[in-house]
């Protein structure tokens, strides 16, 4: 485990050297569905509905499961998305069945692009924070497992979590 922490911190520090001086600007390109994606989505959905060994019903219950799994895969530790992001996604929780059947991909792409944006924000924060030395004399507690907590209400709340996370990584070297 320590070896993984060391590799991650080394990688982050290496990336920090590559970042331009001053404010670190992380650029990303938002993904958009290509013209063939809606039809491919419909075809794959139909094939799975007809041929999958479990014969699942594509309904609101499965939609909620897809929605929850998507958020779990993207942000299992609740360290990127904000509560406001999750609130903006909630109206679509029971609509993924309709999206798959109709080939509508704007919502899944919006969720992923929001995640990509939040990741870029966190990376920019990491680069900026690594410019300042850590205060190891301060008595603090770092709780790494956010999965049981609620989503962060603000970027400042995530900044505090990430500051402690970086400090913990530095201590683990």
C-alpha positions in Angstrom: 0.0 0.0 0.0 2.8 2.4 0.8 4.4 1.6 -2.5 1.2 2.7 -4.3 1.1 5.9 -2.3 4.7 6.6 -3.2 4.0 6.0 -6.9 0.9 8.3 -6.9 2.7 11.1 -5.0 5.8 10.8 -7.3 3.5 10.9 -10.3 1.7 14.0 -9.0 5.0 15.7 -8.2 6.3 14.9 -11.6 3.2 16.3 -13.2 3.7 19.4 -11.1 7.0 20.0 -12.7 5.4 19.8 -16.1 2.8 22.4 -15.3 3.4 26.0 -16.3 4.5 28.4 -13.6 1.9 30.4 -11.8 -1.7 29.3 -11.9 -2.0 25.7 -13.1 -4.6 25.6 -15.9 -5.8 22.1 -16.6 -7.4 21.7 -20.0 -9.8 19.0 -21.0 -12.0 18.4 -23.9 -15.6 17.7 -23.3 -16.8 14.5 -25.0 -19.7 14.6 -27.3 -21.6 11.6 -28.8 -20.7 10.9 -32.3 -23.5 10.6 -34.9 -23.5 6.8 -34.9 -23.6 6.4 -31.0 -27.4 6.8 -30.6 -28.1 4.0 -33.1 -25.4 1.8 -31.7 -26.8 2.3 -28.2 -30.2 1.2 -29.4 -28.9 -1.8 -31.2 -26.7 -3.0 -28.2 -29.6 -2.5 -25.9 -31.9 -4.6 -28.0 -29.3 -7.3 -28.4 -28.8 -7.5 -24.6 -32.5 -7.5 -23.9 -33.1 -10.4 -26.3 -29.9 -12.4 -25.7 -28.5 -11.8 -22.2 -28.7 -14.9 -20.0 -30.4 -13.0 -17.1 -33.3 -11.7 -19.2 -33.4 -8.4 -17.3 -36.3 -6.0 -17.6 -35.3 -2.6 -18.7 -37.3 -0.5 -16.2 -37.0 2.3 -13.7 -35.5 -0.1 -11.1 -32.7 -1.0 -13.5 -32.3 2.7 -14.4 -31.7 3.5 -10.8 -29.1 0.7 -10.6 -27.3 2.0 -13.8 -27.4 5.6 -12.4 -26.0 4.5 -9.0 -23.3 2.3 -10.7 -22.3 5.2 -12.9 -21.7 7.5 -10.0 -20.0 4.7 -8.0 -17.6 4.0 -10.9 -16.8 7.7 -11.6 -16.5 8.9 -8.0 -16.6 6.0 -5.5 -15.1 8.0 -2.7 -17.2 11.2 -3.3 -14.1 13.3 -3.8 -14.9 14.9 -7.1 -18.6 15.6 -7.6 -20.3 18.3 -5.5 -23.7 17.9 -3.9 -25.1 20.4 -6.5 -23.9 18.2 -9.3 -25.6 15.1 -7.8 -28.8 17.2 -7.3 -28.7 18.2 -11.0 -28.4 14.6 -12.1 -31.2 13.2 -9.8 -34.1 14.0 -12.2 -32.6 11.4 -14.6 -32.1 8.6 -12.1 -35.1 6.7 -13.3 -34.7 7.6 -17.0 -31.7 5.6 -18.1 -34.0 2.9 -19.5 -35.6 5.4 -21.8 -32.2 6.8 -22.7 -31.0 3.4 -23.8 -34.1 2.5 -25.8 -34.2 5.9 -27.5 -30.4 6.3 -28.0 -30.4 9.6 -26.0 -26.9 10.1 -24.8 -26.8 13.8 -23.7 -27.3 13.0 -20.0 -24.7 10.3 -19.6 -22.2 12.5 -21.5 -23.1 15.5 -19.4 -22.5 13.4 -16.2 -19.1 12.3 -17.5 -18.1 15.8 -18.7 -19.0 17.2 -15.3 -16.8 14.5 -13.7 -14.0 15.4 -16.1 -14.4 19.1 -15.2 -14.3 18.3 -11.5 -11.2 16.1 -12.0 -9.5 19.0 -13.7 -10.4 21.3 -10.9 -9.0 18.9 -8.3 -5.8 18.4 -10.3 -5.4 22.2 -10.5 -5.9 22.4 -6.8 -3.3 19.7 -6.2 -0.7 21.5 -8.3 -1.4 24.8 -6.5 -1.4 23.2 -3.1 2.0 21.5 -3.7 3.6 24.9 -4.1 3.1 25.4 -0.3 4.9 23.3 2.3 2.7 21.3 4.7 2.4 22.1 8.4 3.1 18.8 10.1 3.0 20.4 13.6 -0.8 20.9 13.3 -2.9 18.1 14.9 -5.4 17.1 12.3 -7.5 14.0 11.5 -7.8 12.7 7.9 -10.8 10.5 7.2 -10.0 8.9 3.8 -13.2 6.9 3.3 -15.8 9.4 2.1 -18.1 6.8 0.6 -20.3 6.7 3.7 -20.4 10.5 3.9 -22.7 12.9 2.0 -21.4 14.6 -1.1 -19.3 17.8 -0.5 -21.5 20.9 -0.4 -18.8 23.2 -1.8 -15.5 23.3 -3.6 -14.0 24.6 -0.3 -15.1 21.4 1.5 -13.4 19.4 -1.2 -10.3 21.6 -1.0 -10.0 20.8 2.7 -10.4 17.0 2.0 -7.8 17.1 -0.7 -5.4 19.2 1.4 -5.5 16.6 4.1 -5.3 13.8 1.5 -2.1 15.3 0.1 -0.7 15.9 3.6 -1.4 12.2 4.4 0.3 11.1 1.2 3.4 13.2 2.1 3.4 11.7 5.6 3.2 8.2 4.1 6.4 8.5 2.1 
